[in-house]
Amino acid sequence: MRRFSLLLVSLMLTLALVVAACDDDDDSATTSAEEAFCADADSLQAGVSALADLDVVAEGTNGIESAVSDVETDLQNLKESGTEVGGDELDALESSVQDLEDALSAAGEDLTTENATGVISAVADVANSAAAVKDTFAAACPE
């Protein structure tokens, strides 16, 4: 009987260690996912800041298209981070980016004073949408 008790205690200790080890892995995986999500959010914010700071007239459509492409990549990465945080805000940002692409298409290859105004306005809309995204993520990604 004593042997059975020792075996049972040993089995329970082993089980407790396995559960504890699995629990640590889950926390680590969650932390890694959260860190990846926050890194993607930071990257998006940096890309939008670069776009907003861009000299539209000096850079022309090629420079703007490159910055927009970076923002789109960052936005897609953030959406693929597997979180539901800020879904509406991300959709609004995605819509603003699409509006900017439409303004760039309408402007054509050469920016003029007239068509640059539409592009600059669209860039401002992207920046405003990104600010809403940043506000939403502030709680999820404390600094």
C-alpha positions as CSV (number, residue, x, y, z in Angstrom):
1,M,0.0,0.0,0.0
2,R,2.9,2.3,0.8
3,R,4.4,1.7,-2.6
4,F,1.1,2.7,-4.2
5,S,0.9,5.9,-2.2
6,L,4.4,6.8,-3.2
7,L,3.6,6.1,-6.9
8,L,0.5,8.2,-6.7
9,V,2.3,11.1,-5.1
10,S,5.1,10.8,-7.7
11,L,2.5,10.7,-10.5
12,M,0.7,13.8,-9.1
13,L,4.0,15.8,-8.8
14,T,4.9,14.9,-12.4
15,L,1.5,15.9,-13.6
16,A,1.8,19.2,-11.7
17,L,5.1,19.9,-13.3
18,V,3.8,19.2,-16.8
19,V,0.8,21.4,-16.3
20,A,3.1,24.2,-15.0
21,A,5.4,23.8,-17.9
22,C,2.5,24.0,-20.4
23,D,1.1,27.0,-18.6
24,D,4.4,28.8,-19.0
25,D,4.5,28.0,-22.7
26,D,1.1,29.5,-23.2
27,D,2.1,32.7,-21.3
28,S,5.2,32.9,-23.4
29,A,3.3,32.4,-26.6
30,T,0.7,35.0,-25.6
31,T,3.5,37.4,-24.7
32,S,5.2,36.8,-28.0
33,A,2.0,37.3,-29.9
34,E,1.3,40.5,-28.0
35,E,4.8,41.7,-28.6
36,A,4.5,41.0,-32.3
37,F,1.2,42.8,-32.5
38,C,2.6,45.8,-30.7
39,A,5.7,45.8,-32.9
40,D,3.4,45.8,-36.0
41,A,1.3,48.7,-34.5
42,D,4.6,50.7,-33.9
43,S,5.7,49.9,-37.5
44,L,2.4,51.1,-38.8
45,Q,2.6,54.3,-36.8
46,A,6.1,55.0,-38.1
47,G,5.0,54.4,-41.7
48,V,2.0,56.7,-41.4
49,S,4.3,59.4,-39.7
50,A,6.7,59.1,-42.6
51,L,3.8,59.5,-45.1
52,A,2.4,62.5,-43.2
53,D,5.8,64.1,-43.1
54,L,6.5,63.6,-46.8
55,D,6.9,66.6,-49.0
56,V,4.2,65.7,-51.5
57,V,5.3,68.2,-54.2
58,A,9.1,67.4,-53.9
59,E,8.6,63.6,-53.8
60,G,6.0,63.4,-56.5
61,T,3.7,60.5,-57.0
62,N,6.5,57.9,-56.9
63,G,7.6,58.9,-53.4
64,I,4.0,59.0,-52.2
65,E,3.2,55.6,-53.8
66,S,6.3,54.1,-52.1
67,A,5.2,55.5,-48.7
68,V,1.6,54.3,-49.2
69,S,2.9,50.8,-50.1
70,D,4.8,50.7,-46.8
71,V,1.7,51.7,-44.9
72,E,-0.3,49.1,-46.7
73,T,2.2,46.4,-45.8
74,D,2.3,47.5,-42.1
75,L,-1.5,47.6,-42.0
76,Q,-1.8,44.1,-43.5
77,N,0.8,42.8,-41.0
78,L,-1.1,44.3,-38.1
79,K,-4.4,42.8,-39.3
80,E,-2.7,39.4,-39.6
81,S,-1.4,39.7,-36.0
82,G,-4.5,37.8,-35.0
83,T,-6.2,40.3,-32.8
84,E,-9.6,41.8,-32.9
85,V,-8.4,45.0,-31.3
86,G,-9.4,48.1,-33.3
87,G,-11.1,46.3,-36.1
88,D,-13.3,49.3,-37.0
89,E,-10.5,51.7,-36.7
90,L,-8.3,49.5,-38.9
91,D,-11.1,49.2,-41.5
92,A,-11.4,53.0,-41.5
93,L,-7.6,53.4,-42.0
94,E,-7.7,50.9,-44.8
95,S,-10.5,52.9,-46.4
96,S,-8.5,56.1,-46.1
97,V,-5.5,54.5,-47.7
98,Q,-7.6,53.4,-50.6
99,D,-8.9,56.9,-50.9
100,L,-5.3,58.2,-51.1
101,E,-4.5,55.6,-53.8
102,D,-7.6,56.9,-55.7
103,A,-6.4,60.5,-55.3
104,L,-2.9,59.5,-56.6
105,S,-4.4,57.7,-59.6
106,A,-6.5,60.8,-60.4
107,A,-3.4,63.0,-60.1
108,G,-1.5,61.0,-62.7
109,E,2.2,61.1,-63.1
110,D,2.6,64.9,-62.6
111,L,1.4,66.6,-59.5
112,T,0.1,70.1,-60.1
113,T,-1.1,72.6,-57.5
114,E,-4.7,71.5,-58.3
115,N,-4.3,67.7,-58.0
116,A,-1.7,67.9,-55.2
117,T,-4.4,69.5,-53.0
118,G,-6.5,66.3,-53.3
119,V,-3.5,64.1,-52.5
120,I,-2.5,66.2,-49.5
121,S,-6.1,66.1,-48.2
122,A,-6.1,62.3,-48.6
123,V,-2.8,62.0,-46.8
124,A,-4.3,64.1,-43.9
125,D,-7.2,61.7,-43.8
126,V,-4.8,58.7,-43.5
127,A,-3.0,60.5,-40.7
128,N,-6.3,61.2,-38.8
129,S,-7.5,57.5,-39.3
130,A,-4.1,56.3,-38.0
131,A,-4.4,58.6,-35.0
132,A,-7.7,56.8,-34.1
133,V,-5.9,53.4,-34.5
134,K,-3.1,54.6,-32.3
135,D,-5.5,55.7,-29.6
136,T,-7.2,52.3,-29.7
137,F,-3.9,50.4,-29.4
138,A,-2.6,52.6,-26.6
139,A,-4.3,50.3,-24.0
140,A,-3.2,47.1,-25.7
141,C,0.4,48.2,-26.2
142,P,1.5,50.3,-23.2
143,E,4.9,51.8,-23.7
